[in-house]
């Protein structure tokens, strides 16, 4: 996934973001009628606050999930970019713990859905129920109407139920019986998936995978981290003491701030070139979509913010290429081959120079 610099403390992050923002292209708030320098100061304050939130969020997750710093960074990027996250790995390595810890840290309402073969679409989106007293149909909202939705073992649900998430993940709404209900904002879907091929799993279809902005794996922790977990240092034992680092309003403001991180045309072209190269790579039957290019740039903006910068660098694109692209590829092999395809593309596509 590429090397990333560990974030400093919240105060150091803010100072770094402010310093960089002064030299970056300004994004004035013309509608507010503010002078450019005042608008730039306001932008720097928003970036500083969002960077501080990112640092606190990552520190919170580190107290619970041991030995997986890369996966924690991806989870923070997903939260700050407003993208959905798919966590793929074998049972028992902490996928659900990570998802729950992220929701609790964000101070957001969490709904958990356990995937199983008998799960129906209405169990996710809600159903219409006839009210005899009023003589009308009443829509009863399902668990998808929460700020954070945890769908545990998504690929244990049949394709019909998986498809119930497509509209909500894409356009943040649910349509049933000709009526449409908007979802609360921000809206984040965290799904866990067992390795394809295990008993009782249904492979996620391409359109479903494409709705996830990012994907990550936890892997087995190293021996030292596993020993700490065995001694109740981290894991579920640490979740009881975990508190939120922000409110839902702060979270929404951080998402908006990450969208203000500067992306110059050369950086956008670099991201698009990487995505397009996957479509021609050997062993790839279906490459990354234009939605993948958009997700790559958007996640790179959040990654730059987590790294305390107000502009996207080529390293941000490289760091987020595998999490943004690999799970979307249909390849002649397993997920490890898809990851190697993206790594090969990164090595072959020249990065823009300053």
C-alpha positions in Angstrom: 0.0 0.0 0.0 3.0 2.3 0.2 4.8 3.8 3.1 3.0 6.5 5.1 4.3 8.9 7.7 2.9 8.4 11.1 0.8 11.4 12.2 2.0 13.7 14.9 -0.1 14.7 17.8 -3.3 16.8 17.2 -1.5 20.1 17.9 1.5 19.2 15.6 -0.9 18.2 12.9 -2.8 21.4 13.0 0.4 23.5 12.8 1.7 21.5 9.9 -1.6 21.7 7.9 -1.8 25.5 8.5 1.8 26.0 7.3 1.2 24.0 4.1 -2.2 25.6 3.4 -0.6 29.0 3.2 1.5 27.9 0.3 -1.2 25.9 -1.5 -3.7 27.3 -4.0 -6.4 29.2 -2.2 -10.1 28.1 -2.5 -12.0 31.2 -1.7 -15.6 31.3 -0.5 -16.9 33.7 -3.1 -20.5 33.2 -2.1 -19.8 34.5 1.4 -18.2 37.6 0.0 -15.0 37.1 2.1 -11.7 38.5 1.1 -9.4 35.8 -0.3 -7.0 35.9 2.7 -9.9 35.6 5.2 -11.3 32.6 3.2 -7.9 31.0 3.2 -7.6 31.4 7.0 -11.0 29.8 7.4 -10.0 27.0 5.2 -6.8 26.5 7.2 -8.9 26.3 10.4 -11.2 23.7 8.9 -8.2 21.6 7.8 -6.5 22.0 11.2 -9.6 20.8 13.0 -10.1 17.9 10.6 -6.5 16.8 10.9 -6.7 16.9 14.7 -9.9 14.8 14.6 -8.1 12.3 12.3 -5.2 12.0 14.7 -7.6 11.4 17.7 -9.6 8.9 15.7 -6.5 6.9 14.7 -5.2 6.9 18.3 -8.6 5.7 19.6 -8.6 2.7 17.1 -5.0 1.9 18.0 -6.0 1.4 21.7 -8.4 -1.4 20.6 -7.0 -3.1 17.4 -3.4 -4.2 17.8 -0.8 -5.0 15.1 -2.7 -3.6 12.1 -1.7 0.1 11.6 -2.3 0.0 7.9 -5.9 -1.2 8.3 -6.5 1.5 10.9 -5.2 4.2 8.6 -7.6 2.9 5.8 -10.5 3.0 8.2 -9.8 6.6 9.2 -9.5 7.6 5.5 -12.8 5.9 4.8 -14.5 7.9 7.6 -13.0 11.2 6.5 -13.7 10.7 2.8 -17.3 9.6 3.2 -16.6 6.3 1.5 -17.8 2.9 2.4 -15.4 0.3 3.7 -15.1 -3.5 3.1 -13.0 -5.4 5.6 -12.0 -8.8 4.2 -10.2 -11.5 6.2 -10.6 -14.8 8.0 -12.8 -15.1 11.1 -11.4 -14.1 14.5 -8.8 -11.4 13.6 -10.9 -8.4 14.7 -12.9 -7.2 11.7 -16.0 -6.6 13.7 -14.1 -5.1 16.6 -12.5 -2.6 14.2 -15.9 -1.7 12.7 -17.5 -1.2 16.1 -14.6 0.8 17.4 -14.8 3.2 14.4 -18.5 3.8 14.9 -18.1 4.4 18.6 -15.2 6.7 18.1 -17.2 8.8 15.6 -20.0 9.3 18.2 -22.5 8.0 15.7 -25.6 5.8 15.9 -24.7 2.2 14.9 -26.9 -0.5 13.5 -25.5 -4.0 13.2 -26.9 -6.5 10.7 -25.7 -10.1 11.0 -25.4 -11.7 7.5 -26.9 -15.1 7.1 -28.5 -17.1 4.2 -32.1 -16.3 5.4 -31.6 -12.5 5.6 -34.3 -10.7 3.5 -34.0 -7.3 1.8 -36.6 -5.9 4.1 -34.4 -6.9 7.1 -32.0 -4.3 5.8 -34.0 -1.5 4.3 -37.3 -1.8 6.2 -40.8 -2.9 5.2 -44.3 -1.4 4.6 -46.8 -2.6 7.2 -50.6 -2.2 6.9 -52.0 -0.1 9.8 -55.6 -1.3 10.4 -56.5 1.8 12.6 -55.6 4.3 9.9 -56.3 2.0 6.9 -53.0 2.9 5.3 -49.6 1.4 4.8 -46.8 2.6 7.1 -43.1 2.3 6.3 -41.0 0.9 9.2 -37.4 1.8 8.7 -34.8 -0.8 8.8 -31.3 -0.8 10.3 -29.8 0.9 7.2 -31.3 4.2 8.5 -28.3 4.9 10.8 -25.3 7.0 10.5 -23.0 3.9 10.6 -24.2 0.5 9.4 -22.2 -2.6 10.3 -23.1 -5.5 8.1 -21.2 -8.5 9.5 -20.3 -11.3 7.1 -21.9 -9.6 4.1 -21.0 -12.5 1.8 -23.1 -14.9 3.9 -26.2 -13.1 2.6 -27.8 -14.1 -0.7 -27.4 -11.8 -3.8 -31.0 -10.6 -3.5 -30.3 -9.2 -0.1 -26.9 -7.8 -1.1 -28.6 -5.9 -3.8 -30.8 -4.1 -1.3 -27.8 -2.1 -0.3 -26.9 -0.9 -3.8 -29.2 2.2 -3.8 -28.5 3.2 -0.2 -24.7 3.0 -0.7 -24.7 4.8 -4.0 -27.3 7.6 -3.6 -27.9 7.6 0.1 -31.6 6.8 -0.1 -34.1 3.9 0.0 -37.0 3.5 -2.5 -39.8 1.2 -1.6 -43.3 0.9 -3.0 -42.8 4.0 -5.2 -41.7 6.3 -2.3 -38.2 7.5 -1.4 -36.7 8.1 2.0 -33.3 9.8 2.4 -30.7 8.3 4.8 -29.1 10.3 7.6 -25.9 12.1 6.8 -23.1 11.2 7.1 -23.8 7.6 6.1 -21.1 5.0 6.4 -21.4 1.3 5.5 -18.8 -1.0 7.2 -19.1 -4.5 5.9 -17.0 -7.5 6.8 -16.4 -10.4 4.5 -15.0 -13.9 5.0 -12.7 -15.3 2.3 -14.6 -16.4 -0.8 -14.7 -20.2 -0.9 -15.5 -20.7 2.8 -18.6 -22.7 3.6 -21.8 -20.7 3.4 -20.6 -17.7 1.4 -22.0 -16.0 -1.7 -19.4 -14.1 -3.7 -20.2 -10.3 -3.9 -21.1 -9.2 -7.4 -19.1 -6.6 -9.3 -21.7 -3.8 -8.8 -21.7 -4.5 -5.0 -17.9 -4.4 -4.7 -17.7 -1.2 -6.8 -19.8 0.6 -4.2 -17.1 0.2 -1.6 -14.7 3.0 -1.8 -12.0 1.1 0.1 -11.1 -2.4 1.1 -8.7 -3.6 3.7 -7.4 -6.7 5.4 -6.3 -7.1 9.0 -4.2 -10.3 8.8 -2.9 -12.1 11.8 -1.3 -9.9 14.5 2.4 -10.4 15.3 3.3 -12.5 18.3 3.8 -9.5 20.6 0.4 -8.0 19.7 -1.4 -11.3 20.0 0.2 -11.8 23.5 -1.1 -8.3 24.5 -4.6 -9.3 23.3 -4.4 -12.5 25.2 -3.7 -10.4 28.3 -6.8 -8.3 27.6 -4.8 -5.3 26.4 -6.9 -4.3 23.5 -9.6 -6.1 21.6 -13.2 -6.4 23.0 -11.9 -5.7 26.5 -10.7 -2.2 25.5 -13.9 -1.3 23.8 -15.8 -0.8 27.1 -13.5 2.1 27.9 -13.6 3.6 24.4 -15.3 6.9 24.0 -16.2 9.1 21.0 -13.6 11.6 19.8 -16.2 13.8 18.0 -19.9 14.4 17.4 -21.7 13.5 14.2 -21.6 17.2 13.3 -17.8 17.3 13.7 -17.5 14.2 11.6 -19.6 15.8 8.8 -17.4 18.9 9.0 -14.3 16.8 8.7 -15.6 15.1 5.5 -16.3 18.5 4.0 -12.9 19.7 5.0 -11.2 16.7 3.3 -12.9 17.7 0.1 -11.1 21.0 0.2 -7.7 19.4 0.1 -6.1 20.6 -3.2 -5.8 18.2 -6.2 -4.0 19.6 -9.1 -4.8 18.3 -12.6 -1.5 16.4 -12.9 -2.4 14.4 -9.8 -5.9 13.6 -11.0 -4.4 12.5 -14.4 -2.0 10.2 -12.5 -4.8 8.6 -10.6 -6.9 8.1 -13.8 -3.8 6.6 -15.6 -3.4 4.0 -12.8 -7.1 3.0 -12.9 -7.1 2.8 -16.7 -3.9 0.7 -16.7 -5.7 -2.0 -14.7 -8.1 -2.5 -17.6 -5.2 -3.5 -19.9 -3.2 -5.5 -17.3 -2.6 -9.2 -18.1 -4.9 -11.6 -16.2 -7.6 -8.9 -15.6 -11.0 -9.6 -17.0 -12.6 -6.5 -15.6 -10.5 -3.4 -14.6 -11.2 -0.5 -12.4 -14.3 1.6 -13.3 -14.5 5.5 -13.5 -16.1 5.3 -10.1 -12.9 3.7 -8.9 -10.9 6.7 -10.3 -13.1 9.1 -8.4 -12.8 7.0 -5.2 -9.0 6.9 -5.5 -8.7 10.7 -5.7 -11.2 11.3 -3.0 -9.5 8.8 -0.6 -6.1 10.4 -1.5 -7.5 13.8 -0.3 -8.4 12.2 3.1 -5.0 10.5 3.2 -3.3 13.8 2.7 -5.3 15.3 5.5 -4.4 12.4 7.8 -0.8 13.1 6.9 -1.3 16.7 7.8 -1.1 18.2 4.3 -3.5 20.5 2.5 -2.7 19.1 -1.0 -2.6 15.7 -2.6 0.9 14.4 -3.4 1.7 11.4 -5.7 2.5 9.4 -2.5 -1.1 9.8 -1.4 -2.3 8.3 -4.7 0.2 5.4 -4.4 -0.8 4.8 -0.8 -4.5 4.5 -1.6 -4.2 2.7 -5.0 -4.5 -0.9 -3.6 -7.2 -0.2 -1.0 -9.2 1.7 -3.7 -8.8 -0.5 -6.7 -7.8 -4.1 -5.9 -11.1 -5.3 -4.6 -12.9 -4.0 -7.8 -10.8 -6.1 -10.2 -12.1 -9.3 -11.7 -8.9 -11.3 -12.2 -7.8 -14.8 -13.1 -6.8 -15.6 -9.5 -7.5 -14.6 -6.0 -7.4 -11.3 -4.1 -3.6 -11.6 -3.8 -3.3 -11.6 -7.5 -5.5 -8.5 -7.8 -3.2 -6.7 -5.3 -0.1 -7.7 -7.3 -1.8 -6.3 -10.4 -2.2 -2.9 -8.8 1.3 -3.0 -7.5 2.6 -3.7 -10.9 0.6 -0.9 -12.4 2.0 1.5 -9.8 5.5 0.5 -10.8 4.8 1.1 -14.5 2.8 4.4 -14.4 5.2 7.3 -14.0 4.3 9.7 -11.1 4.1 13.4 -11.9 7.1 15.5 -10.8 6.8 18.8 -8.8 
